[in-house]
Amino acid sequence: MSTAVCVDVGSTYTKACLVDLGGGVLLRRAEVPTTSDSDVLTGLDLAVAALGGGDGEMYVCSSAGGGLRLAVVGYESLVTAEAGHRVGLSAGAQVVHVAAGPLDGRAVAALRASRPDVILLVGGTDGGDGEVLLHNARRLGTSRLRVPVVVAGNADVREEAAEVLAGRRIPVTVTGNVLPRIGVLDPGPARAAIREVFLRHVIGGKRLSRGSRFASLVRAATPDAVLAGVELLADGTGAGVLVVDVGGATTDVYSALVPDAEAETGPRRDVAGTLWRSRTVEGDLGVGVGAPGVVVAAAAEKLPAPDIRGGRPYDEGTDRRLAATAAMIALRRHARGHSAGPGQPRTGGRDLRDVRLVVGSGGVLRHGGGDEVLDAVLGDTAGGWAAPAAARRVVDTEYVLAAAGLLAADHPAAAAGLLHAL
């Protein structure tokens, strides 16, 4: 039997599963606390040992240490900066800052304060204005920021911008424009570049492990792997899919929708382009270290706030209320989109009414809280978004989405077989 071991090293738990590649069958799974206080490899090895080992290839994704923190620097807040924001989220990143227009001293200071792991530098359609992209490359070059930069802007000037950054010894990657033409969003090249930078620079830089073995094992940020699994699931069902993943530190929402030709080329076309497969991450919402953020966000949304005054560990009821509230707020933000600033219109929202499958994920949901959380999400009639009208609901109790995403490129049949468990 040909097998593979798939491991997700999360901020709280490390989950491992043994997969039969011939039939796409989940043979065994194990879960242990992530050992981020010492060396994450300790927990990874414990999880693999709990499976009874495995002599097949190992596939690992990670969101330990906070995952990938990405800042976007663009040209216009509602066009290229917005396009970069959407691409960053789809690449498995937590977008911690978005800047638009020519950077000045104050903007650079705000960018530095956001503590990004990677900067996505975009601006201008191909053949359009290149001055802002070059200006921003120069400002980044003279700043004290020394994080890797992915340049994904105007084809006419991006090589020049990269030379400016490289001349200042800033690691730089050049890739295709995220918005080559108005209304045409091309996320693939930038997503791939961000993934490579994450693997090459970020994993090792977080000092999660003393040696180089962990960095060599990790193939993707966990949200990127899960999105690949969601995309495969949507392709297999031919219908819209919505996934809500409530973790200890963040709450992630994924949606894969059926493309609408009128929204791509007709009067409803979005100038920043449309991503039919999208992800948002809410770094202030979780059931562990993110619990205080849930309380604050609940007050802003005029929702009842869970009582967490007793501190961790919370009782089962508090955990479920935290998860339900986090999921509701995350779905509201995902579906309503976001505003670039006070008084600015919301962009990037998602019409989820035609979704046919809703999947819940995360420890609280897998351990009996799925119905309560999904009831809260799909019963949210006051959140400013329209819930799916006729969707089947399931909980990813075996945690197969991340494993399927990890296997999708090398073993697509096995990955598709795993998803039949949902």
C-alpha positions as CSV (number, residue, x, y, z in Angstrom):
1,M,0.0,0.0,0.0
2,S,1.3,3.4,-1.0
3,T,0.7,6.0,1.8
4,A,1.5,9.6,2.7
5,V,1.5,11.4,6.0
6,C,-0.1,14.8,6.0
7,V,0.5,17.1,8.9
8,D,-0.9,20.6,9.8
9,V,1.2,22.4,12.5
10,G,-1.3,24.8,13.9
11,S,-0.9,27.5,16.5
12,T,-2.5,25.3,19.2
13,Y,-2.6,21.7,17.9
14,T,-0.6,19.6,15.4
15,K,-2.9,17.4,13.4
16,A,-1.5,14.4,11.4
17,C,-3.2,11.8,9.2
18,L,-2.1,8.7,7.3
19,V,-3.6,8.5,3.8
20,D,-3.9,5.5,1.4
21,L,-2.8,7.1,-1.9
22,G,-4.3,4.3,-3.9
23,G,-7.9,4.8,-2.7
24,G,-7.8,8.2,-1.2
25,V,-8.8,6.8,2.1
26,L,-8.0,8.2,5.5
27,L,-6.4,5.3,7.5
28,R,-5.6,7.0,10.8
29,R,-5.4,10.4,12.3
30,A,-3.7,11.9,15.5
31,E,-3.7,15.2,17.2
32,V,-1.2,16.6,19.8
33,P,-0.5,20.0,21.3
34,T,1.8,22.1,19.2
35,T,5.2,22.4,20.9
36,S,5.9,26.0,19.8
37,D,7.4,26.9,23.2
38,S,10.3,24.6,22.6
39,D,10.6,23.1,19.1
40,V,7.6,22.4,16.8
41,L,9.4,19.4,15.4
42,T,8.8,17.7,18.8
43,G,5.1,17.8,18.4
44,L,5.2,17.0,14.7
45,D,7.2,13.8,15.5
46,L,4.9,12.9,18.3
47,A,1.9,13.2,16.0
48,V,3.5,11.1,13.3
49,A,4.5,8.5,15.9
50,A,0.9,8.4,17.1
51,L,-0.1,7.3,13.6
52,G,2.2,4.3,14.0
53,G,4.7,6.0,11.7
54,G,4.6,6.0,8.0
55,D,7.2,5.3,5.4
56,G,5.6,7.3,2.6
57,E,6.2,10.9,1.6
58,M,5.4,13.6,4.2
59,Y,3.4,16.7,3.4
60,V,3.4,19.5,6.0
61,C,1.6,22.8,6.2
62,S,2.0,25.3,9.1
63,S,0.3,28.3,10.6
64,A,2.4,28.2,13.8
65,G,3.9,31.4,15.0
66,G,1.0,33.4,13.6
67,G,1.3,32.2,10.0
68,L,2.2,34.6,7.2
69,R,1.8,38.3,7.8
70,L,1.5,40.2,4.6
71,A,1.5,44.0,3.9
72,V,0.2,45.3,0.5
73,V,1.5,48.5,-1.0
74,G,-0.5,49.6,-4.1
75,Y,-1.4,52.6,-6.3
76,E,-5.1,53.3,-5.7
77,S,-7.0,52.1,-2.7
78,L,-10.0,50.9,-4.7
79,V,-8.1,49.3,-7.7
80,T,-4.6,47.9,-7.5
81,A,-4.3,48.0,-3.7
82,E,-7.6,46.3,-3.4
83,A,-6.6,43.7,-6.0
84,G,-3.4,43.1,-4.1
85,H,-5.4,42.7,-0.9
86,R,-7.6,40.0,-2.4
87,V,-4.6,38.2,-3.9
88,G,-2.8,38.3,-0.5
89,L,-5.7,36.7,1.3
90,S,-6.1,34.0,-1.4
91,A,-2.4,33.2,-0.9
92,G,-2.9,32.1,2.7
93,A,-1.7,35.3,4.2
94,Q,-3.1,37.4,7.0
95,V,-3.1,40.9,5.4
96,V,-2.0,43.1,8.3
97,H,-1.7,46.4,6.4
98,V,-2.7,48.0,3.1
99,A,-1.2,51.2,1.9
100,A,-2.2,53.1,-1.3
101,G,-0.6,55.9,-3.2
102,P,3.0,57.3,-2.9
103,L,4.5,56.3,0.4
104,D,5.7,59.1,2.7
105,G,7.4,59.0,6.1
106,R,4.1,58.5,8.0
107,A,3.0,55.7,5.7
108,V,6.3,53.9,6.0
109,A,6.1,54.1,9.8
110,A,2.6,52.6,9.7
111,L,3.8,49.9,7.4
112,R,6.7,49.1,9.8
113,A,4.4,49.1,12.8
114,S,2.3,46.3,11.2
115,R,5.3,43.9,11.4
116,P,4.9,42.2,8.1
117,D,6.7,39.0,7.1
118,V,6.4,39.9,3.4
119,I,5.4,43.0,1.4
120,L,3.4,42.7,-1.8
121,L,4.3,45.7,-4.0
122,V,1.7,46.3,-6.7
123,G,0.6,49.3,-8.8
124,G,-0.5,50.2,-12.3
125,T,-2.0,48.1,-15.0
126,D,0.5,46.9,-17.7
127,G,1.5,49.9,-19.8
128,G,-0.1,52.3,-17.4
129,D,1.4,54.7,-14.8
130,G,4.6,53.4,-13.4
131,E,5.8,56.3,-11.3
132,V,4.0,55.3,-8.1
133,L,5.4,51.8,-8.2
134,L,8.9,53.1,-8.7
135,H,8.5,55.8,-6.0
136,N,7.3,53.1,-3.5
137,A,10.2,50.8,-4.4
138,R,12.6,53.6,-3.6
139,R,10.9,54.5,-0.3
140,L,11.0,50.8,0.7
141,G,14.6,50.6,-0.2
142,T,15.6,53.6,2.0
143,S,13.4,52.4,4.9
144,R,14.6,50.3,7.8
145,L,12.3,47.5,6.7
146,R,14.3,44.5,5.6
147,V,11.6,42.0,4.8
148,P,11.2,40.2,1.5
149,V,9.2,42.0,-1.2
150,V,7.2,40.5,-4.0
151,V,6.8,42.9,-7.0
152,A,3.6,42.2,-8.9
153,G,2.8,45.4,-10.7
154,N,3.1,47.2,-14.0
155,A,5.2,45.0,-16.4
156,D,6.9,48.1,-17.9
157,V,8.6,49.1,-14.6
158,R,8.6,46.1,-12.3
159,E,12.1,45.0,-13.2
160,E,13.4,48.5,-12.5
161,A,11.6,48.5,-9.2
162,A,13.1,45.1,-8.3
163,E,16.6,46.4,-9.1
164,V,16.1,49.3,-6.7
165,L,15.2,46.9,-3.9
166,A,17.9,44.4,-4.7
167,G,20.5,47.3,-4.7
168,R,19.5,47.9,-1.1
169,R,20.0,44.1,-0.3
170,I,16.3,43.5,0.2
171,P,15.2,40.0,-0.9
172,V,13.0,40.6,-4.0
173,T,10.9,38.4,-6.2
174,V,9.4,39.6,-9.5
175,T,6.2,38.0,-10.8
176,G,3.2,38.8,-13.1
177,N,0.9,41.8,-12.5
178,V,-2.0,41.1,-10.2
179,L,-4.2,43.4,-12.3
180,P,-2.8,43.5,-15.8
181,R,-5.9,45.2,-17.1
182,I,-8.8,47.0,-15.3
183,G,-11.3,44.3,-14.2
184,V,-8.9,41.4,-14.9
185,L,-7.5,39.9,-11.7
186,D,-4.7,37.4,-12.1
187,P,-3.8,36.0,-8.7
188,G,-1.9,32.9,-9.8
189,P,1.7,34.2,-10.3
190,A,1.6,36.4,-7.1
191,R,0.1,33.6,-5.0
192,A,2.9,31.2,-6.2
193,A,5.6,33.8,-5.5
194,I,4.2,34.6,-2.0
195,R,4.1,30.9,-1.3
196,E,7.8,30.5,-2.3
197,V,8.8,33.5,-0.2
198,F,6.9,32.1,2.8
199,L,8.7,28.8,2.5
200,R,12.2,30.3,1.8
201,H,12.3,33.2,4.2
202,V,9.4,33.2,6.7
203,I,9.2,29.7,8.1
204,G,12.9,29.7,9.1
205,G,12.7,33.3,10.3
206,K,10.0,32.5,12.9
207,R,12.5,30.3,14.7
208,L,9.9,27.6,15.3
209,S,12.6,25.0,15.2
210,R,16.3,24.9,16.0
211,G,17.4,23.0,12.9
212,S,16.5,23.3,9.2
213,R,14.4,20.1,9.0
214,F,11.1,21.8,9.8
215,A,11.6,24.4,7.1
216,S,12.5,21.8,4.6
217,L,9.3,19.8,5.4
218,V,6.8,22.6,5.1
219,R,5.2,22.9,1.7
220,A,2.6,25.7,2.3
221,A,0.9,28.0,4.8
222,T,-2.1,26.1,6.2
223,P,-4.7,28.5,4.8
224,D,-3.2,28.1,1.4
225,A,-3.4,24.3,1.7
226,V,-7.0,24.5,2.9
227,L,-8.0,26.8,0.0
228,A,-6.5,24.3,-2.4
229,G,-8.8,21.6,-0.8
230,V,-11.8,23.9,-1.0
231,E,-11.1,24.6,-4.7
232,L,-10.9,20.8,-5.3
233,L,-14.1,20.3,-3.4
234,A,-15.9,23.0,-5.4
235,D,-14.6,21.6,-8.7
236,G,-15.9,18.1,-7.7
237,T,-19.3,19.3,-6.7
238,G,-19.8,21.9,-9.4
239,A,-21.5,24.2,-6.9
240,G,-20.7,26.9,-4.5
241,V,-18.8,25.9,-1.3
242,L,-18.4,27.9,2.0
243,V,-16.0,26.9,4.8
244,V,-15.7,28.4,8.2
245,D,-12.6,27.4,10.2
246,V,-12.5,28.6,13.8
247,G,-9.0,28.3,15.4
248,G,-7.4,29.3,18.6
249,A,-5.8,32.5,17.1
250,T,-7.8,33.2,13.9
251,T,-11.0,32.5,12.2
252,D,-10.7,31.8,8.5
253,V,-13.5,31.9,5.9
254,Y,-13.2,30.3,2.4
255,S,-15.7,30.6,-0.4
256,A,-15.6,29.0,-3.9
257,L,-18.4,30.3,-6.1
258,V,-19.7,29.5,-9.5
259,P,-18.4,32.2,-11.9
260,D,-21.0,34.7,-13.1
261,A,-20.2,36.0,-16.7
262,E,-22.1,39.3,-16.0
263,A,-19.9,40.0,-13.0
264,E,-16.8,39.4,-15.0
265,T,-17.5,41.3,-18.2
266,G,-20.9,42.9,-17.8
267,P,-22.1,46.0,-16.0
268,R,-21.5,44.5,-12.6
269,R,-17.8,44.1,-13.3
270,D,-15.5,45.0,-10.4
271,V,-12.7,47.2,-11.4
272,A,-10.4,45.4,-9.0
273,G,-11.3,42.1,-10.6
274,T,-13.2,39.1,-9.1
275,L,-11.8,36.1,-7.2
276,W,-14.3,33.3,-7.5
277,R,-12.2,31.3,-5.0
278,S,-11.5,33.6,-2.0
279,R,-10.3,33.5,1.6
280,T,-10.4,36.0,4.4
281,V,-8.6,35.7,7.8
282,E,-9.7,37.4,10.9
283,G,-6.6,37.7,13.1
284,D,-8.6,39.1,16.1
285,L,-11.1,36.2,16.3
286,G,-10.4,32.9,18.0
287,V,-11.2,30.6,20.9
288,G,-7.8,30.7,22.5
289,V,-5.4,33.7,22.3
290,G,-8.0,35.3,20.0
291,A,-10.8,35.2,22.6
292,P,-10.5,38.8,23.9
293,G,-10.8,40.0,20.2
294,V,-14.1,38.1,19.9
295,V,-15.5,40.0,22.9
296,V,-14.4,43.4,21.5
297,A,-15.7,42.6,18.0
298,A,-19.0,41.3,19.4
299,A,-19.6,44.6,21.1
300,A,-18.9,46.4,17.8
301,E,-21.4,44.1,16.0
302,K,-24.0,44.5,18.7
303,L,-23.9,40.8,19.5
304,P,-23.9,39.3,23.0
305,A,-20.3,38.9,24.2
306,P,-19.2,35.6,25.7
307,D,-18.1,35.9,29.3
308,I,-14.4,35.0,29.4
309,R,-13.5,36.6,32.8
310,G,-12.6,33.2,34.2
311,G,-9.8,32.9,31.7
312,R,-8.4,29.8,30.0
313,P,-9.3,27.0,29.9
314,Y,-12.9,27.9,29.2
315,D,-15.7,25.5,29.9
316,E,-17.4,23.7,26.9
317,G,-20.3,26.1,26.8
318,T,-18.0,29.2,26.7
319,D,-15.8,27.6,24.0
320,R,-18.9,27.0,21.8
321,R,-20.3,30.5,22.4
322,L,-16.8,31.9,21.5
323,A,-16.7,29.8,18.3
324,A,-20.2,30.7,17.3
325,T,-19.6,34.4,17.8
326,A,-16.3,34.3,16.0
327,A,-17.8,32.5,13.1
328,M,-20.7,34.9,12.8
329,I,-18.5,38.0,12.8
330,A,-16.0,36.4,10.4
331,L,-18.8,35.5,7.9
332,R,-20.2,39.0,8.1
333,R,-16.8,40.5,7.3
334,H,-16.2,38.0,4.5
335,A,-19.6,38.5,2.8
336,R,-19.9,42.2,3.4
337,G,-16.3,43.0,2.2
338,H,-14.3,45.7,3.8
339,S,-13.7,49.4,3.6
340,A,-10.4,51.0,2.7
341,G,-11.0,53.7,5.3
342,P,-13.6,55.9,7.0
343,G,-16.2,57.0,4.5
344,Q,-14.9,54.6,1.8
345,P,-17.3,52.1,0.2
346,R,-17.1,48.5,1.0
347,T,-15.4,46.3,-1.6
348,G,-14.6,42.6,-2.0
349,G,-17.9,41.3,-0.7
350,R,-19.3,37.9,-1.6
351,D,-22.8,36.9,-2.7
352,L,-23.2,33.6,-0.9
353,R,-26.9,32.9,-1.5
354,D,-26.2,30.2,-4.1
355,V,-23.8,28.2,-2.0
356,R,-24.8,24.6,-1.8
357,L,-22.4,23.2,0.8
358,V,-21.3,24.7,4.1
359,V,-18.4,23.1,5.9
360,G,-17.5,23.9,9.5
361,S,-14.0,23.2,10.8
362,G,-11.9,23.8,13.9
363,G,-11.4,21.9,17.2
364,V,-14.6,23.2,18.9
365,L,-16.7,22.2,15.9
366,R,-15.1,18.8,15.5
367,H,-15.6,18.0,19.2
368,G,-19.4,18.5,19.3
369,G,-19.9,22.2,18.7
370,G,-20.6,22.0,15.0
371,D,-24.4,22.3,15.2
372,E,-24.3,25.3,17.5
373,V,-21.8,27.2,15.4
374,L,-23.4,26.5,12.1
375,D,-26.8,27.3,13.4
376,A,-25.6,30.7,14.5
377,V,-23.9,31.4,11.2
378,L,-26.8,30.3,8.9
379,G,-29.4,31.9,11.2
380,D,-27.7,35.3,11.2
381,T,-30.4,37.5,9.7
382,A,-29.1,40.8,11.1
383,G,-25.5,40.8,9.8
384,G,-25.9,42.7,6.5
385,W,-25.4,39.6,4.3
386,A,-27.7,37.0,2.8
387,A,-27.0,33.5,4.0
388,P,-27.1,30.5,1.6
389,A,-30.7,29.6,0.9
390,A,-30.5,25.8,0.4
391,A,-27.2,24.5,1.6
392,R,-26.2,21.1,3.0
393,R,-24.0,21.5,6.1
394,V,-21.3,19.2,7.4
395,V,-18.4,19.4,9.8
396,D,-14.9,18.4,8.7
397,T,-14.5,16.0,11.7
398,E,-11.6,14.2,10.2
399,Y,-9.8,17.4,9.1
400,V,-9.5,16.3,5.5
401,L,-9.5,19.7,3.8
402,A,-5.9,20.6,4.6
403,A,-4.7,17.1,3.8
404,A,-6.6,17.1,0.4
405,G,-5.1,20.5,-0.4
406,L,-1.6,19.3,0.4
407,L,-2.0,16.2,-1.9
408,A,-3.9,18.0,-4.7
409,A,-0.9,18.8,-6.9
410,D,0.9,15.4,-6.6
411,H,-2.0,13.0,-6.0
412,P,-5.2,14.6,-7.2
413,A,-7.2,11.4,-7.2
414,A,-6.3,10.6,-3.6
415,A,-7.1,14.2,-2.6
416,A,-10.5,13.9,-4.3
417,G,-11.1,10.6,-2.6
418,L,-10.4,12.2,0.8
419,L,-13.1,14.8,0.2
420,H,-15.7,12.1,-0.1
421,A,-15.5,11.8,3.7
422,L,-17.3,15.2,4.0
